[in-house]
Amino acid sequence: MADVKKQLVTLTNANLTIEDLKIDTIIDSMTARLLSKLVKDLKEVPKELEFILLEVCVKRYNQIGDEGYSSRSQEGESLTLSSIFDEFEEDIAAWNEKNSEPSQVGKWSML
């Protein structure tokens, strides 16, 4: 978690002194959500999926204040919010496929 936190602070220019608890909460929440999508009962995100955790944490941090919106327009700028894990569905499905029991192979395909 420390690596993700350091990278999140770097990517968002967050003030760690002020937002430390907020960042920890985002990382904990996104970790739990990602783990719930995986086929195995794991306690931490596998190394090969840490890029997803970092990306969704950055997305979630940047969405603070926009909770509940699906889209928003302000002063000529338009923002459409998608599900935070949408762009990673194929990566998660591929990981699940690779790590499934033989009886579950094919279940995780995006087709």
Secondary structure in CASP SS format (residue, H / E / C, confidence):
PFRMAT SS
TARGET T0000
AUTHOR 0000-0000-0000
METHOD secondary structure of the structure
MODEL  1
M C 1.00
A H 1.00
D H 1.00
V H 1.00
K H 1.00
K H 1.00
Q H 1.00
L H 1.00
V H 1.00
T H 1.00
L H 1.00
T H 1.00
N C 1.00
A C 1.00
N C 1.00
L H 1.00
T H 1.00
I H 1.00
E H 1.00
D H 1.00
L H 1.00
K H 1.00
I H 1.00
D H 1.00
T H 1.00
I H 1.00
I H 1.00
D H 1.00
S H 1.00
M H 1.00
T H 1.00
A H 1.00
R H 1.00
L H 1.00
L H 1.00
S H 1.00
K C 1.00
L C 1.00
V C 1.00
K C 1.00
D C 1.00
L C 1.00
K C 1.00
E C 1.00
V C 1.00
P C 1.00
K H 1.00
E H 1.00
L H 1.00
E H 1.00
F H 1.00
I H 1.00
L H 1.00
L H 1.00
E H 1.00
V H 1.00
C H 1.00
V H 1.00
K H 1.00
R H 1.00
Y H 1.00
N H 1.00
Q C 1.00
I C 1.00
G C 1.00
D C 1.00
E C 1.00
G C 1.00
Y C 1.00
S C 1.00
S E 1.00
R E 1.00
S E 1.00
Q E 1.00
E C 1.00
G C 1.00
E E 1.00
S E 1.00
L E 1.00
T E 1.00
L C 1.00
S C 1.00
S C 1.00
I C 1.00
F C 1.00
D H 1.00
E H 1.00
F H 1.00
E H 1.00
E H 1.00
D H 1.00
I H 1.00
A H 1.00
A H 1.00
W H 1.00
N H 1.00
E H 1.00
K H 1.00
N C 1.00
S C 1.00
E C 1.00
P H 1.00
S H 1.00
Q H 1.00
V C 1.00
G C 1.00
K C 1.00
W C 1.00
S C 1.00
M C 1.00
L C 1.00
END
